[in-house]
Amino acid sequence: MTPTPGPTPDAQKNDGTAAARVVLVTGASAGLGRATADLLASQGWTVIGGSRRGTGGPGWEGLVIDVDN
């Protein structure tokens, strides 16, 4: 079975307004999290990248997420 792709970031809802495509990526300061955040941002998603450092990237915002406290 082949997965069906979802709507593109510029898809519209039935009422004619733009459908928001927002994602929170954890571990976004490095490794797979960073690669995921970069890829989704390059595809038009609004990306919030959560990490202990809060480092952002090209086209997406970083958010400090520290679960130690």
TORMAR-13229 format. One record per atom (N, C-alpha, C): residue in one letter; chain; atom name; x, y, z. Coordinates in steps of 0.05 Angstrom, whole numbers, padded with zeros to 5 digits. Example, Ala and Ser with C-alpha at 12.3 -4.5 7.8 and 13.67 -1.06 7.14 Angstrom:
2
<bado><residu>a</residu><chaine>A</chaine><atome>N</atome><u>00264</u><v>-00114</v><w>00156</w></bado>
<bado><residu>a</residu><chaine>A</chaine><atome>CA</atome><u>00246</u><v>-00090</v><w>00156</w></bado>
<bado><residu>a</residu><chaine>A</chaine><atome>C</atome><u>00264</u><v>-00066</v><w>00156</w></bado>
<bado><residu>s</residu><chaine>A</chaine><atome>N</atome><u>00257</u><v>-00045</v><w>00142</w></bado>
<bado><residu>s</residu><chaine>A</chaine><atome>CA</atome><u>00273</u><v>-00021</v><w>00143</w></bado>
<bado><residu>s</residu><chaine>A</chaine><atome>C</atome><u>00258</u><v>00001</v><w>00157</w></bado>
% end
This chain:
69
<bado><residu>m</residu><chaine>A</chaine><atome>N</atome><u>00017</u><v>-00023</v><w>00000</w></bado>
<bado><residu>m</residu><chaine>A</chaine><atome>CA</atome><u>00000</u><v>00000</v><w>00000</w></bado>
<bado><residu>m</residu><chaine>A</chaine><atome>C</atome><u>00018</u><v>00025</v><w>00000</w></bado>
<bado><residu>t</residu><chaine>A</chaine><atome>N</atome><u>00013</u><v>00043</v><w>-00018</w></bado>
<bado><residu>t</residu><chaine>A</chaine><atome>CA</atome><u>00028</u><v>00068</v><w>-00020</w></bado>
<bado><residu>t</residu><chaine>A</chaine><atome>C</atome><u>00013</u><v>00089</v><w>-00003</w></bado>
<bado><residu>p</residu><chaine>A</chaine><atome>N</atome><u>00028</u><v>00103</v><w>00015</w></bado>
<bado><residu>p</residu><chaine>A</chaine><atome>CA</atome><u>00015</u><v>00124</v><w>00030</w></bado>
<bado><residu>p</residu><chaine>A</chaine><atome>C</atome><u>00006</u><v>00147</v><w>00012</w></bado>
<bado><residu>t</residu><chaine>A</chaine><atome>N</atome><u>-00017</u><v>00158</v><w>00019</w></bado>
<bado><residu>t</residu><chaine>A</chaine><atome>CA</atome><u>-00027</u><v>00181</v><w>00004</w></bado>
<bado><residu>t</residu><chaine>A</chaine><atome>C</atome><u>-00015</u><v>00207</v><w>00015</w></bado>
<bado><residu>p</residu><chaine>A</chaine><atome>N</atome><u>-00003</u><v>00223</v><w>-00002</w></bado>
<bado><residu>p</residu><chaine>A</chaine><atome>CA</atome><u>00009</u><v>00248</v><w>00009</w></bado>
<bado><residu>p</residu><chaine>A</chaine><atome>C</atome><u>-00012</u><v>00267</v><w>00019</w></bado>
<bado><residu>g</residu><chaine>A</chaine><atome>N</atome><u>-00005</u><v>00282</v><w>00039</w></bado>
<bado><residu>g</residu><chaine>A</chaine><atome>CA</atome><u>-00024</u><v>00302</v><w>00050</w></bado>
<bado><residu>g</residu><chaine>A</chaine><atome>C</atome><u>-00025</u><v>00327</v><w>00033</w></bado>
<bado><residu>p</residu><chaine>A</chaine><atome>N</atome><u>-00041</u><v>00346</v><w>00040</w></bado>
<bado><residu>p</residu><chaine>A</chaine><atome>CA</atome><u>-00043</u><v>00371</v><w>00025</w></bado>
<bado><residu>p</residu><chaine>A</chaine><atome>C</atome><u>-00016</u><v>00386</v><w>00026</w></bado>
<bado><residu>t</residu><chaine>A</chaine><atome>N</atome><u>-00012</u><v>00401</v><w>00005</w></bado>
<bado><residu>t</residu><chaine>A</chaine><atome>CA</atome><u>00012</u><v>00418</v><w>00004</w></bado>
<bado><residu>t</residu><chaine>A</chaine><atome>C</atome><u>00009</u><v>00441</v><w>00023</w></bado>
<bado><residu>p</residu><chaine>A</chaine><atome>N</atome><u>00031</u><v>00454</v><w>00032</w></bado>
<bado><residu>p</residu><chaine>A</chaine><atome>CA</atome><u>00029</u><v>00476</v><w>00051</w></bado>
<bado><residu>p</residu><chaine>A</chaine><atome>C</atome><u>00011</u><v>00499</v><w>00042</w></bado>
<bado><residu>d</residu><chaine>A</chaine><atome>N</atome><u>00007</u><v>00502</v><w>00015</w></bado>
<bado><residu>d</residu><chaine>A</chaine><atome>CA</atome><u>-00009</u><v>00524</v><w>00006</w></bado>
<bado><residu>d</residu><chaine>A</chaine><atome>C</atome><u>-00038</u><v>00515</v><w>00000</w></bado>
<bado><residu>a</residu><chaine>A</chaine><atome>N</atome><u>-00045</u><v>00491</v><w>00011</w></bado>
<bado><residu>a</residu><chaine>A</chaine><atome>CA</atome><u>-00072</u><v>00481</v><w>00007</w></bado>
<bado><residu>a</residu><chaine>A</chaine><atome>C</atome><u>-00093</u><v>00499</v><w>00021</w></bado>
<bado><residu>q</residu><chaine>A</chaine><atome>N</atome><u>-00117</u><v>00498</v><w>00011</w></bado>
<bado><residu>q</residu><chaine>A</chaine><atome>CA</atome><u>-00138</u><v>00514</v><w>00023</w></bado>
<bado><residu>q</residu><chaine>A</chaine><atome>C</atome><u>-00160</u><v>00497</v><w>00035</w></bado>
<bado><residu>k</residu><chaine>A</chaine><atome>N</atome><u>-00172</u><v>00507</v><w>00057</w></bado>
<bado><residu>k</residu><chaine>A</chaine><atome>CA</atome><u>-00195</u><v>00493</v><w>00069</w></bado>
<bado><residu>k</residu><chaine>A</chaine><atome>C</atome><u>-00219</u><v>00498</v><w>00052</w></bado>
<bado><residu>n</residu><chaine>A</chaine><atome>N</atome><u>-00241</u><v>00484</v><w>00058</w></bado>
<bado><residu>n</residu><chaine>A</chaine><atome>CA</atome><u>-00265</u><v>00487</v><w>00043</w></bado>
<bado><residu>n</residu><chaine>A</chaine><atome>C</atome><u>-00277</u><v>00515</v><w>00043</w></bado>
<bado><residu>d</residu><chaine>A</chaine><atome>N</atome><u>-00271</u><v>00531</v><w>00064</w></bado>
<bado><residu>d</residu><chaine>A</chaine><atome>CA</atome><u>-00282</u><v>00558</v><w>00066</w></bado>
<bado><residu>d</residu><chaine>A</chaine><atome>C</atome><u>-00265</u><v>00578</v><w>00051</w></bado>
<bado><residu>g</residu><chaine>A</chaine><atome>N</atome><u>-00243</u><v>00569</v><w>00037</w></bado>
<bado><residu>g</residu><chaine>A</chaine><atome>CA</atome><u>-00227</u><v>00587</v><w>00021</w></bado>
<bado><residu>g</residu><chaine>A</chaine><atome>C</atome><u>-00203</u><v>00599</v><w>00035</w></bado>
<bado><residu>t</residu><chaine>A</chaine><atome>N</atome><u>-00201</u><v>00595</v><w>00061</w></bado>
<bado><residu>t</residu><chaine>A</chaine><atome>CA</atome><u>-00179</u><v>00606</v><w>00076</w></bado>
<bado><residu>t</residu><chaine>A</chaine><atome>C</atome><u>-00155</u><v>00587</v><w>00074</w></bado>
<bado><residu>a</residu><chaine>A</chaine><atome>N</atome><u>-00131</u><v>00597</v><w>00078</w></bado>
<bado><residu>a</residu><chaine>A</chaine><atome>CA</atome><u>-00107</u><v>00580</v><w>00077</w></bado>
<bado><residu>a</residu><chaine>A</chaine><atome>C</atome><u>-00106</u><v>00561</v><w>00100</w></bado>
<bado><residu>a</residu><chaine>A</chaine><atome>N</atome><u>-00099</u><v>00536</v><w>00095</w></bado>
<bado><residu>a</residu><chaine>A</chaine><atome>CA</atome><u>-00096</u><v>00516</v><w>00116</w></bado>
<bado><residu>a</residu><chaine>A</chaine><atome>C</atome><u>-00068</u><v>00519</v><w>00128</w></bado>
<bado><residu>a</residu><chaine>A</chaine><atome>N</atome><u>-00067</u><v>00523</v><w>00154</w></bado>
<bado><residu>a</residu><chaine>A</chaine><atome>CA</atome><u>-00041</u><v>00526</v><w>00167</w></bado>
<bado><residu>a</residu><chaine>A</chaine><atome>C</atome><u>-00027</u><v>00499</v><w>00169</w></bado>
<bado><residu>r</residu><chaine>A</chaine><atome>N</atome><u>-00001</u><v>00499</v><w>00164</w></bado>
<bado><residu>r</residu><chaine>A</chaine><atome>CA</atome><u>00015</u><v>00475</v><w>00167</w></bado>
<bado><residu>r</residu><chaine>A</chaine><atome>C</atome><u>00037</u><v>00482</v><w>00186</w></bado>
<bado><residu>v</residu><chaine>A</chaine><atome>N</atome><u>00033</u><v>00476</v><w>00211</w></bado>
<bado><residu>v</residu><chaine>A</chaine><atome>CA</atome><u>00052</u><v>00482</v><w>00233</w></bado>
<bado><residu>v</residu><chaine>A</chaine><atome>C</atome><u>00061</u><v>00457</v><w>00246</w></bado>
<bado><residu>v</residu><chaine>A</chaine><atome>N</atome><u>00087</u><v>00455</v><w>00252</w></bado>
<bado><residu>v</residu><chaine>A</chaine><atome>CA</atome><u>00098</u><v>00431</v><w>00265</w></bado>
<bado><residu>v</residu><chaine>A</chaine><atome>C</atome><u>00118</u><v>00439</v><w>00287</w></bado>
<bado><residu>l</residu><chaine>A</chaine><atome>N</atome><u>00118</u><v>00424</v><w>00309</w></bado>
<bado><residu>l</residu><chaine>A</chaine><atome>CA</atome><u>00138</u><v>00428</v><w>00330</w></bado>
<bado><residu>l</residu><chaine>A</chaine><atome>C</atome><u>00157</u><v>00404</v><w>00328</w></bado>
<bado><residu>v</residu><chaine>A</chaine><atome>N</atome><u>00182</u><v>00410</v><w>00323</w></bado>
<bado><residu>v</residu><chaine>A</chaine><atome>CA</atome><u>00203</u><v>00389</v><w>00321</w></bado>
<bado><residu>v</residu><chaine>A</chaine><atome>C</atome><u>00220</u><v>00390</v><w>00346</w></bado>
<bado><residu>t</residu><chaine>A</chaine><atome>N</atome><u>00221</u><v>00369</v><w>00361</w></bado>
<bado><residu>t</residu><chaine>A</chaine><atome>CA</atome><u>00239</u><v>00368</v><w>00385</w></bado>
<bado><residu>t</residu><chaine>A</chaine><atome>C</atome><u>00267</u><v>00359</v><w>00377</w></bado>
<bado><residu>g</residu><chaine>A</chaine><atome>N</atome><u>00286</u><v>00367</v><w>00392</w></bado>
<bado><residu>g</residu><chaine>A</chaine><atome>CA</atome><u>00314</u><v>00360</v><w>00386</w></bado>
<bado><residu>g</residu><chaine>A</chaine><atome>C</atome><u>00324</u><v>00374</v><w>00361</w></bado>
<bado><residu>a</residu><chaine>A</chaine><atome>N</atome><u>00314</u><v>00398</v><w>00356</w></bado>
<bado><residu>a</residu><chaine>A</chaine><atome>CA</atome><u>00319</u><v>00412</v><w>00330</w></bado>
<bado><residu>a</residu><chaine>A</chaine><atome>C</atome><u>00346</u><v>00426</v><w>00328</w></bado>
<bado><residu>s</residu><chaine>A</chaine><atome>N</atome><u>00362</u><v>00425</v><w>00350</w></bado>
<bado><residu>s</residu><chaine>A</chaine><atome>CA</atome><u>00388</u><v>00440</v><w>00348</w></bado>
<bado><residu>s</residu><chaine>A</chaine><atome>C</atome><u>00410</u><v>00423</v><w>00334</w></bado>
<bado><residu>a</residu><chaine>A</chaine><atome>N</atome><u>00406</u><v>00397</v><w>00331</w></bado>
<bado><residu>a</residu><chaine>A</chaine><atome>CA</atome><u>00426</u><v>00381</v><w>00318</w></bado>
<bado><residu>a</residu><chaine>A</chaine><atome>C</atome><u>00415</u><v>00354</v><w>00308</w></bado>
<bado><residu>g</residu><chaine>A</chaine><atome>N</atome><u>00430</u><v>00340</v><w>00292</w></bado>
<bado><residu>g</residu><chaine>A</chaine><atome>CA</atome><u>00423</u><v>00313</v><w>00283</w></bado>
<bado><residu>g</residu><chaine>A</chaine><atome>C</atome><u>00397</u><v>00311</v><w>00268</w></bado>
<bado><residu>l</residu><chaine>A</chaine><atome>N</atome><u>00382</u><v>00289</v><w>00273</w></bado>
<bado><residu>l</residu><chaine>A</chaine><atome>CA</atome><u>00357</u><v>00284</v><w>00258</w></bado>
<bado><residu>l</residu><chaine>A</chaine><atome>C</atome><u>00336</u><v>00306</v><w>00263</w></bado>
<bado><residu>g</residu><chaine>A</chaine><atome>N</atome><u>00335</u><v>00316</v><w>00287</w></bado>
<bado><residu>g</residu><chaine>A</chaine><atome>CA</atome><u>00316</u><v>00338</v><w>00292</w></bado>
<bado><residu>g</residu><chaine>A</chaine><atome>C</atome><u>00322</u><v>00362</v><w>00275</w></bado>
<bado><residu>r</residu><chaine>A</chaine><atome>N</atome><u>00347</u><v>00370</v><w>00273</w></bado>
<bado><residu>r</residu><chaine>A</chaine><atome>CA</atome><u>00356</u><v>00393</v><w>00257</w></bado>
<bado><residu>r</residu><chaine>A</chaine><atome>C</atome><u>00349</u><v>00388</v><w>00227</w></bado>
<bado><residu>a</residu><chaine>A</chaine><atome>N</atome><u>00356</u><v>00364</v><w>00218</w></bado>
<bado><residu>a</residu><chaine>A</chaine><atome>CA</atome><u>00351</u><v>00357</v><w>00190</w></bado>
<bado><residu>a</residu><chaine>A</chaine><atome>C</atome><u>00321</u><v>00357</v><w>00184</w></bado>
<bado><residu>t</residu><chaine>A</chaine><atome>N</atome><u>00305</u><v>00348</v><w>00203</w></bado>
<bado><residu>t</residu><chaine>A</chaine><atome>CA</atome><u>00276</u><v>00348</v><w>00199</w></bado>
<bado><residu>t</residu><chaine>A</chaine><atome>C</atome><u>00265</u><v>00376</v><w>00198</w></bado>
<bado><residu>a</residu><chaine>A</chaine><atome>N</atome><u>00274</u><v>00393</v><w>00217</w></bado>
<bado><residu>a</residu><chaine>A</chaine><atome>CA</atome><u>00265</u><v>00421</v><w>00217</w></bado>
<bado><residu>a</residu><chaine>A</chaine><atome>C</atome><u>00272</u><v>00435</v><w>00191</w></bado>
<bado><residu>d</residu><chaine>A</chaine><atome>N</atome><u>00297</u><v>00431</v><w>00182</w></bado>
<bado><residu>d</residu><chaine>A</chaine><atome>CA</atome><u>00306</u><v>00444</v><w>00158</w></bado>
<bado><residu>d</residu><chaine>A</chaine><atome>C</atome><u>00290</u><v>00435</v><w>00134</w></bado>
<bado><residu>l</residu><chaine>A</chaine><atome>N</atome><u>00285</u><v>00409</v><w>00132</w></bado>
<bado><residu>l</residu><chaine>A</chaine><atome>CA</atome><u>00270</u><v>00398</v><w>00109</w></bado>
<bado><residu>l</residu><chaine>A</chaine><atome>C</atome><u>00241</u><v>00408</v><w>00109</w></bado>
<bado><residu>l</residu><chaine>A</chaine><atome>N</atome><u>00227</u><v>00407</v><w>00132</w></bado>
<bado><residu>l</residu><chaine>A</chaine><atome>CA</atome><u>00200</u><v>00417</v><w>00133</w></bado>
<bado><residu>l</residu><chaine>A</chaine><atome>C</atome><u>00198</u><v>00447</v><w>00127</w></bado>
<bado><residu>a</residu><chaine>A</chaine><atome>N</atome><u>00217</u><v>00462</v><w>00137</w></bado>
<bado><residu>a</residu><chaine>A</chaine><atome>CA</atome><u>00216</u><v>00491</v><w>00131</w></bado>
<bado><residu>a</residu><chaine>A</chaine><atome>C</atome><u>00220</u><v>00496</v><w>00102</w></bado>
<bado><residu>s</residu><chaine>A</chaine><atome>N</atome><u>00238</u><v>00481</v><w>00089</w></bado>
<bado><residu>s</residu><chaine>A</chaine><atome>CA</atome><u>00243</u><v>00484</v><w>00060</w></bado>
<bado><residu>s</residu><chaine>A</chaine><atome>C</atome><u>00219</u><v>00477</v><w>00043</w></bado>
<bado><residu>q</residu><chaine>A</chaine><atome>N</atome><u>00201</u><v>00460</v><w>00055</w></bado>
<bado><residu>q</residu><chaine>A</chaine><atome>CA</atome><u>00176</u><v>00452</v><w>00041</w></bado>
<bado><residu>q</residu><chaine>A</chaine><atome>C</atome><u>00153</u><v>00470</v><w>00047</w></bado>
<bado><residu>g</residu><chaine>A</chaine><atome>N</atome><u>00158</u><v>00492</v><w>00061</w></bado>
<bado><residu>g</residu><chaine>A</chaine><atome>CA</atome><u>00136</u><v>00512</v><w>00066</w></bado>
<bado><residu>g</residu><chaine>A</chaine><atome>C</atome><u>00122</u><v>00509</v><w>00093</w></bado>
<bado><residu>w</residu><chaine>A</chaine><atome>N</atome><u>00130</u><v>00490</v><w>00110</w></bado>
<bado><residu>w</residu><chaine>A</chaine><atome>CA</atome><u>00117</u><v>00488</v><w>00136</w></bado>
<bado><residu>w</residu><chaine>A</chaine><atome>C</atome><u>00126</u><v>00511</v><w>00154</w></bado>
<bado><residu>t</residu><chaine>A</chaine><atome>N</atome><u>00110</u><v>00518</v><w>00173</w></bado>
<bado><residu>t</residu><chaine>A</chaine><atome>CA</atome><u>00118</u><v>00536</v><w>00194</w></bado>
<bado><residu>t</residu><chaine>A</chaine><atome>C</atome><u>00129</u><v>00518</v><w>00216</w></bado>
<bado><residu>v</residu><chaine>A</chaine><atome>N</atome><u>00155</u><v>00521</v><w>00222</w></bado>
<bado><residu>v</residu><chaine>A</chaine><atome>CA</atome><u>00169</u><v>00502</v><w>00240</w></bado>
<bado><residu>v</residu><chaine>A</chaine><atome>C</atome><u>00177</u><v>00517</v><w>00265</w></bado>
<bado><residu>i</residu><chaine>A</chaine><atome>N</atome><u>00170</u><v>00505</v><w>00288</w></bado>
<bado><residu>i</residu><chaine>A</chaine><atome>CA</atome><u>00181</u><v>00513</v><w>00314</w></bado>
<bado><residu>i</residu><chaine>A</chaine><atome>C</atome><u>00200</u><v>00491</v><w>00322</w></bado>
<bado><residu>g</residu><chaine>A</chaine><atome>N</atome><u>00225</u><v>00497</v><w>00326</w></bado>
<bado><residu>g</residu><chaine>A</chaine><atome>CA</atome><u>00245</u><v>00477</v><w>00333</w></bado>
<bado><residu>g</residu><chaine>A</chaine><atome>C</atome><u>00252</u><v>00479</v><w>00362</w></bado>
<bado><residu>g</residu><chaine>A</chaine><atome>N</atome><u>00244</u><v>00459</v><w>00377</w></bado>
<bado><residu>g</residu><chaine>A</chaine><atome>CA</atome><u>00249</u><v>00459</v><w>00406</w></bado>
<bado><residu>g</residu><chaine>A</chaine><atome>C</atome><u>00275</u><v>00444</v><w>00412</w></bado>
<bado><residu>s</residu><chaine>A</chaine><atome>N</atome><u>00291</u><v>00456</v><w>00430</w></bado>
<bado><residu>s</residu><chaine>A</chaine><atome>CA</atome><u>00315</u><v>00443</v><w>00440</w></bado>
<bado><residu>s</residu><chaine>A</chaine><atome>C</atome><u>00325</u><v>00457</v><w>00465</w></bado>
<bado><residu>r</residu><chaine>A</chaine><atome>N</atome><u>00344</u><v>00445</v><w>00479</w></bado>
<bado><residu>r</residu><chaine>A</chaine><atome>CA</atome><u>00355</u><v>00458</v><w>00503</w></bado>
<bado><residu>r</residu><chaine>A</chaine><atome>C</atome><u>00369</u><v>00484</v><w>00496</w></bado>
<bado><residu>r</residu><chaine>A</chaine><atome>N</atome><u>00381</u><v>00486</v><w>00472</w></bado>
<bado><residu>r</residu><chaine>A</chaine><atome>CA</atome><u>00395</u><v>00510</v><w>00464</w></bado>
<bado><residu>r</residu><chaine>A</chaine><atome>C</atome><u>00377</u><v>00531</v><w>00452</w></bado>
<bado><residu>g</residu><chaine>A</chaine><atome>N</atome><u>00354</u><v>00523</v><w>00441</w></bado>
<bado><residu>g</residu><chaine>A</chaine><atome>CA</atome><u>00336</u><v>00542</v><w>00428</w></bado>
<bado><residu>g</residu><chaine>A</chaine><atome>C</atome><u>00346</u><v>00553</v><w>00402</w></bado>
<bado><residu>t</residu><chaine>A</chaine><atome>N</atome><u>00364</u><v>00538</v><w>00389</w></bado>
<bado><residu>t</residu><chaine>A</chaine><atome>CA</atome><u>00376</u><v>00547</v><w>00365</w></bado>
<bado><residu>t</residu><chaine>A</chaine><atome>C</atome><u>00356</u><v>00545</v><w>00341</w></bado>
<bado><residu>g</residu><chaine>A</chaine><atome>N</atome><u>00353</u><v>00567</v><w>00326</w></bado>
<bado><residu>g</residu><chaine>A</chaine><atome>CA</atome><u>00336</u><v>00567</v><w>00303</w></bado>
<bado><residu>g</residu><chaine>A</chaine><atome>C</atome><u>00353</u><v>00560</v><w>00278</w></bado>
<bado><residu>g</residu><chaine>A</chaine><atome>N</atome><u>00340</u><v>00559</v><w>00256</w></bado>
<bado><residu>g</residu><chaine>A</chaine><atome>CA</atome><u>00353</u><v>00552</v><w>00231</w></bado>
<bado><residu>g</residu><chaine>A</chaine><atome>C</atome><u>00342</u><v>00569</v><w>00208</w></bado>
<bado><residu>p</residu><chaine>A</chaine><atome>N</atome><u>00350</u><v>00563</v><w>00184</w></bado>
<bado><residu>p</residu><chaine>A</chaine><atome>CA</atome><u>00341</u><v>00578</v><w>00161</w></bado>
<bado><residu>p</residu><chaine>A</chaine><atome>C</atome><u>00311</u><v>00573</v><w>00156</w></bado>
<bado><residu>g</residu><chaine>A</chaine><atome>N</atome><u>00295</u><v>00594</v><w>00160</w></bado>
<bado><residu>g</residu><chaine>A</chaine><atome>CA</atome><u>00266</u><v>00592</v><w>00155</w></bado>
<bado><residu>g</residu><chaine>A</chaine><atome>C</atome><u>00250</u><v>00581</v><w>00178</w></bado>
<bado><residu>w</residu><chaine>A</chaine><atome>N</atome><u>00262</u><v>00577</v><w>00202</w></bado>
<bado><residu>w</residu><chaine>A</chaine><atome>CA</atome><u>00246</u><v>00568</v><w>00225</w></bado>
<bado><residu>w</residu><chaine>A</chaine><atome>C</atome><u>00257</u><v>00579</v><w>00251</w></bado>
<bado><residu>e</residu><chaine>A</chaine><atome>N</atome><u>00239</u><v>00580</v><w>00271</w></bado>
<bado><residu>e</residu><chaine>A</chaine><atome>CA</atome><u>00245</u><v>00592</v><w>00297</w></bado>
<bado><residu>e</residu><chaine>A</chaine><atome>C</atome><u>00253</u><v>00571</v><w>00317</w></bado>
<bado><residu>g</residu><chaine>A</chaine><atome>N</atome><u>00272</u><v>00578</v><w>00334</w></bado>
<bado><residu>g</residu><chaine>A</chaine><atome>CA</atome><u>00280</u><v>00561</v><w>00356</w></bado>
<bado><residu>g</residu><chaine>A</chaine><atome>C</atome><u>00265</u><v>00568</v><w>00381</w></bado>
<bado><residu>l</residu><chaine>A</chaine><atome>N</atome><u>00261</u><v>00548</v><w>00398</w></bado>
<bado><residu>l</residu><chaine>A</chaine><atome>CA</atome><u>00247</u><v>00551</v><w>00423</w></bado>
<bado><residu>l</residu><chaine>A</chaine><atome>C</atome><u>00262</u><v>00535</v><w>00445</w></bado>
<bado><residu>v</residu><chaine>A</chaine><atome>N</atome><u>00269</u><v>00548</v><w>00467</w></bado>
<bado><residu>v</residu><chaine>A</chaine><atome>CA</atome><u>00283</u><v>00534</v><w>00489</w></bado>
<bado><residu>v</residu><chaine>A</chaine><atome>C</atome><u>00263</u><v>00516</v><w>00503</w></bado>
<bado><residu>i</residu><chaine>A</chaine><atome>N</atome><u>00270</u><v>00490</v><w>00503</w></bado>
<bado><residu>i</residu><chaine>A</chaine><atome>CA</atome><u>00254</u><v>00470</v><w>00518</w></bado>
<bado><residu>i</residu><chaine>A</chaine><atome>C</atome><u>00273</u><v>00455</v><w>00536</w></bado>
<bado><residu>d</residu><chaine>A</chaine><atome>N</atome><u>00271</u><v>00460</v><w>00562</w></bado>
<bado><residu>d</residu><chaine>A</chaine><atome>CA</atome><u>00289</u><v>00447</v><w>00581</w></bado>
<bado><residu>d</residu><chaine>A</chaine><atome>C</atome><u>00271</u><v>00431</v><w>00600</w></bado>
<bado><residu>v</residu><chaine>A</chaine><atome>N</atome><u>00273</u><v>00405</v><w>00599</w></bado>
<bado><residu>v</residu><chaine>A</chaine><atome>CA</atome><u>00256</u><v>00388</v><w>00616</w></bado>
<bado><residu>v</residu><chaine>A</chaine><atome>C</atome><u>00270</u><v>00379</v><w>00641</w></bado>
<bado><residu>d</residu><chaine>A</chaine><atome>N</atome><u>00294</u><v>00390</v><w>00646</w></bado>
<bado><residu>d</residu><chaine>A</chaine><atome>CA</atome><u>00309</u><v>00382</v><w>00670</w></bado>
<bado><residu>d</residu><chaine>A</chaine><atome>C</atome><u>00299</u><v>00395</v><w>00695</w></bado>
<bado><residu>n</residu><chaine>A</chaine><atome>N</atome><u>00286</u><v>00418</v><w>00693</w></bado>
<bado><residu>n</residu><chaine>A</chaine><atome>CA</atome><u>00277</u><v>00433</v><w>00717</w></bado>
<bado><residu>n</residu><chaine>A</chaine><atome>C</atome><u>00248</u><v>00427</v><w>00723</w></bado>
% end
